[in-house]
Amino acid sequence: MSSNDDQQAHSGRTDKGPSKPERTSAGKPTGSGHTRTAGTWAAVVVATVALIVLLVFILQNLQPAAITFFGVRTNLPIGVALLLAAAIGGLLVAFAGAARILQLRRTANRRRKQEHTGS
């Protein structure tokens, strides 16, 4: 029996899964676990790479294109026009998602109120 098995046997633990990281007296993990700062740093790196890729795309597609939208006519570089169209599409998807989330929250709140008053 290993020393880890001895510790689990004496502590009453039977699972072999990973244990919670040990914490310092300040409550911070002592191991190299995932932190908010590490997550933020990773997100910044990914966003920076995405921005560089978008910049290269726009710079490689500078040919002008005539754009007409609701009677407004303008000339934009193709890369900018495509990026603008993608951004507007993303906003439409975000609005639809936000509306669905609000709908689900409202339904969940109604059910909680009914359970609370019905008990």
C-alpha positions in Angstrom: 0.0 0.0 0.0 1.4 3.4 -0.9 1.6 6.4 1.5 -1.2 8.0 -0.5 -3.4 4.9 0.0 -2.5 5.0 3.7 -3.6 8.6 4.0 -6.9 7.9 2.2 -7.5 4.8 4.4 -6.9 6.8 7.6 -8.9 9.8 6.5 -11.9 7.7 5.4 -11.6 8.8 1.8 -12.3 6.0 -0.8 -12.2 7.9 -4.1 -9.1 7.8 -6.2 -9.9 11.1 -8.0 -7.9 14.3 -7.8 -8.1 16.0 -4.5 -8.7 19.7 -4.0 -5.5 21.8 -4.2 -4.0 22.7 -0.8 -4.5 26.3 0.2 -2.3 28.8 2.0 -3.5 30.6 5.1 -4.7 33.4 2.8 -7.0 30.9 1.1 -5.1 30.9 -2.2 -4.2 27.7 -4.0 -0.6 26.5 -3.5 -0.5 24.5 -6.8 -0.5 25.8 -10.3 -4.2 25.5 -10.8 -6.4 27.6 -13.1 -6.9 31.2 -11.9 -8.9 34.1 -13.2 -5.6 35.9 -14.1 -4.4 32.9 -16.1 -7.8 32.8 -17.9 -7.7 36.5 -18.6 -4.2 36.3 -19.9 -5.1 33.4 -22.3 -8.2 35.3 -23.5 -6.0 38.4 -24.2 -3.5 36.2 -26.2 -6.3 34.6 -28.3 -8.0 38.0 -28.9 -4.6 39.5 -30.0 -4.0 36.7 -32.4 -7.5 37.1 -33.8 -7.0 40.8 -34.3 -3.8 40.2 -36.1 -5.5 37.7 -38.4 -8.3 40.2 -39.1 -5.8 43.0 -39.8 -3.9 40.9 -42.3 -7.2 39.9 -44.0 -8.3 43.6 -44.3 -4.9 44.7 -45.6 -4.9 42.0 -48.2 -8.4 42.9 -49.4 -8.3 46.6 -50.0 -10.0 46.6 -53.4 -12.9 49.0 -53.3 -16.5 47.6 -53.5 -19.7 49.6 -54.0 -22.0 48.9 -51.1 -25.7 49.9 -51.1 -27.8 49.4 -48.0 -31.3 50.9 -47.5 -30.6 53.4 -50.3 -27.3 54.5 -48.8 -24.5 53.9 -51.3 -20.8 54.0 -50.3 -17.5 52.5 -51.4 -15.6 50.4 -48.9 -12.6 48.1 -49.1 -13.8 44.5 -49.5 -12.1 43.4 -46.2 -13.8 46.2 -44.3 -17.2 45.5 -45.8 -16.9 41.8 -44.9 -15.8 42.5 -41.4 -18.7 45.0 -41.0 -21.2 42.4 -42.2 -19.8 39.8 -39.9 -19.9 42.2 -36.9 -23.6 43.1 -37.7 -24.4 39.4 -38.0 -22.7 38.7 -34.7 -24.8 41.4 -33.0 -28.0 40.0 -34.4 -27.1 36.6 -33.0 -26.2 38.1 -29.6 -29.5 40.0 -29.4 -31.4 36.8 -30.3 -29.4 34.9 -27.6 -30.0 37.6 -25.0 -33.7 37.5 -25.7 -33.8 33.7 -25.2 -31.8 34.0 -22.0 -34.2 36.6 -20.6 -37.2 34.4 -21.6 -35.7 31.4 -19.8 -34.9 33.5 -16.7 -38.4 34.8 -16.6 -39.8 31.3 -16.8 -37.5 30.0 -14.1 -38.4 32.9 -11.8 -42.1 32.3 -12.3 -41.7 28.6 -11.4 -39.7 29.5 -8.3 -42.4 31.9 -7.2 -45.1 29.2 -7.8 -43.2 26.6 -5.8 -42.6 29.1 -3.0 -46.2 30.2 -2.7 -47.6 26.6 -3.4 -45.6 25.0 -0.5 
